[in-house]
Amino acid sequence: MTSLLAPFKRAVAGAATATMALMMAMAPAAAAAPAHVHTAAAAESAQACGSKFPLYSEGRWTYTEARFCLSTDGQQVHPVLEFSECQYYWGAAWYYAKAKYPCGFDFAYTVTRDGQDVLDGSSSGSGGPSGTVEGNSTACAGPGNYTLRARYVLSGPYWTDVQINSGYRTYNLELPCT
């Protein structure tokens, strides 16, 4: 039986020797790499938000919940509107927004840092019962406290002549911008 396994053992030993030779050939290349490589620290992503708040339209025909945030990737900063539970009341029941009866929104904002305007803008559109609306972005003005002043106006769902207006709300939010 030893004579039957001999060719197999030689083939395995040859493959192992070839693998070892390949590894040895690569080792000097790896050793030639610099011992200490400087890399830039990755920018820190973060989001800071105010508290979620409920909103009813006049007459309580529509309802939504929302909160305002500032988001950064460490280099750019942008305001964010998060909304959920966008609903309308009809026939003694509440119904969520859908394609036929979407939530229309207008999101306006101003971002300041140390009393200086960093960003001023608005976004509008429509969607389902929940979502995220991102405002424009601008370069960070350093780490620390940013002030977000924002407003959310909702039209619909279903009752398009009835609006919800959050009024302007102001938040002081800490961001790790660079």
NUMAR-359519 format. One line per 4 residues: their letters; for each residue x, y negated, z negated of C-alpha. Coordinates in pm, 1 decimal, decimal comma. Each point is the difference from the previous one (the first is absolute). Layout:
% NUMAR-359519
A = X Y Z  ...
//
This chain:
% NUMAR-359519
MTSL = 0,0 0,0 0,0  296,7 -227,4 -58,6  83,5 10,9 370,5  -352,2 -122,6 96,4
LAPF = 20,6 -309,1 -224,6  355,0 -100,1 94,1  -98,7 -203,3 313,4  -272,2 -177,0 -200,9
KRAV = 241,3 -87,8 -283,2  252,7 -137,1 250,0  -269,7 -218,0 166,0  -112,9 -142,6 -336,4
AGAA = 359,5 -63,7 -106,2  70,0 -175,2 332,1  -305,7 -223,5 -32,4  95,1 -92,7 -355,9
TATM = 355,5 -82,5 111,4  -130,3 -219,0 285,9  -237,4 -185,0 -236,5  279,7 -56,8 -249,3
ALMM = 230,8 -131,4 273,3  -269,9 -244,6 115,3  -51,4 -126,8 -354,6  372,5 -48,7 -48,1
AMAP = 23,3 -193,3 325,5  -275,7 -237,5 -116,8  142,0 -54,2 -349,5  279,2 -241,6 99,9
AAAA = -252,4 -222,0 182,9  -215,3 -25,9 -313,1  305,5 -68,1 -213,9  98,8 -288,0 230,6
APAH = -320,8 -190,4 -85,5  53,4 -295,8 -233,9  -33,8 86,7 -365,6  -210,8 -308,9 -81,3
VHTA = -262,7 -132,4 240,4  -180,7 -329,0 -71,7  -369,1 2,7 92,7  -249,8 -281,4 -32,3
AAAE = -260,0 55,2 -268,9  -338,8 81,1 146,1  -256,3 -276,4 -33,5  -252,0 70,3 -273,3
SAQA = -361,9 43,9 110,8  -262,2 -113,0 -247,6  -356,0 -117,6 -29,7  -141,2 -220,9 -276,3
CGSK = -376,7 -41,9 -32,3  -264,5 -183,7 -192,8  -285,1 191,1 -162,9  -278,1 152,6 208,6
FPLY = -322,0 -203,2 -18,0  -361,9 77,4 100,3  -196,5 -236,6 224,2  -372,3 -20,7 79,9
SEGR = -159,8 -222,6 259,2  -270,4 -244,1 -99,4  -314,3 204,6 -55,3  218,2 311,1 -51,7
WTYT = -53,3 131,9 355,8  364,9 89,4 52,1  282,4 112,7 -230,2  374,0 53,7 19,6
EARF = 305,4 33,9 -223,1  329,3 -167,2 87,0  344,0 -97,3 -123,1  277,9 -218,8 135,0
CLST = 364,8 108,4 13,0  341,2 -108,1 121,0  211,3 267,1 164,1  368,3 1,7 92,2
DGQQ = 252,6 227,8 163,0  270,5 -202,2 -174,1  59,7 -222,2 303,6  -351,3 -113,1 101,6
VHPV = -303,5 -89,0 -211,4  -366,7 13,7 104,6  -340,1 -31,7 -171,6  -238,5 295,1 -8,2
LEFS = -375,0 23,8 -51,9  -119,8 338,9 -124,5  -376,6 46,1 15,6  -224,6 294,4 -83,6
ECQY = -361,3 94,5 -67,8  -131,2 -225,4 277,7  -374,5 71,8 -15,5  -341,3 -142,9 81,1
YWGA = -336,9 41,4 -168,6  -302,5 101,8 202,9  -321,9 182,6 -86,7  80,8 57,7 -370,2
AWYY = 341,3 157,2 75,7  365,0 -100,7 53,6  176,8 97,7 323,7  370,3 -15,0 88,7
AKAK = 122,2 -196,4 299,8  44,7 200,6 321,1  72,2 -63,7 367,9  -356,6 -118,3 68,8
YPCG = -0,9 -230,0 -307,5  363,1 -94,7 -74,8  142,4 -234,9 -260,4  122,0 -318,6 165,0
FDFA = 275,6 -177,8 -190,5  193,4 -323,3 -4,1  313,2 2,6 -217,6  172,5 -335,5 -58,3
YTVT = 316,5 -47,1 -205,8  287,7 -224,0 -101,3  324,6 130,5 -152,5  230,5 -236,1 -188,6
RDGQ = 331,5 37,0 -182,4  129,6 -268,6 -235,6  -275,6 -235,6 118,4  98,3 30,7 367,8
DVLD = -233,1 155,2 258,6  149,9 322,3 133,5  -297,9 119,9 204,3  -347,0 -128,1 88,3
GSSS = -240,5 193,1 219,7  -309,7 212,1 46,7  -113,3 331,3 147,2  -345,4 108,9 109,5
GSGG = -168,6 308,6 140,1  -238,5 276,4 -95,2  10,1 353,5 -132,2  -149,8 275,2 -206,5
PSGT = -78,3 21,5 -369,3  364,4 -33,5 -109,3  330,3 -111,9 140,4  309,3 -214,1 -17,4
VEGN = 50,6 -326,7 182,9  357,7 -122,1 30,0  75,7 -364,9 54,3  292,3 -137,0 195,9
STAC = 348,3 47,9 -138,9  289,5 -234,5 -58,0  354,3 25,4 -131,9  34,3 39,1 -375,4
AGPG = 107,0 -308,8 -193,1  193,2 194,1 -264,4  -109,1 221,1 -290,5  -240,5 -122,4 -264,0
NYTL = -341,3 -155,9 -35,4  -215,4 -66,7 305,9  -342,6 -163,5 -14,8  -275,0 144,8 218,6
RARY = -313,9 -204,5 53,3  -254,5 204,5 195,9  -365,3 19,2 100,9  -212,4 281,3 146,2
VLSG = -327,2 -64,1 186,7  -206,2 306,8 89,4  -279,2 3,1 259,5  -219,7 307,9 11,7
PYWT = -32,8 286,3 -1,0  -347,9 -5,9 154,5  -97,9 -338,1 -147,7  225,1 -222,0 214,2
DVQI = -169,8 -325,0 -105,9  92,0 69,6 -365,2  363,6 -53,8 -95,5  214,9 74,9 -300,8
NSGY = 259,5 -266,4 -73,2  258,8 81,5 -267,0  105,7 -363,9 -20,9  371,0 -75,6 -21,7
RTYN = 181,0 194,1 -270,9  356,3 -63,3 -113,5  251,2 263,8 -115,2  360,6 -27,4 -120,1
LELP = 174,9 317,1 115,1  359,4 120,4 -47,1  177,3 137,4 308,0  352,3 147,5 36,5
CT = 71,7 -183,0 326,5  362,5 -48,2 106,0
//
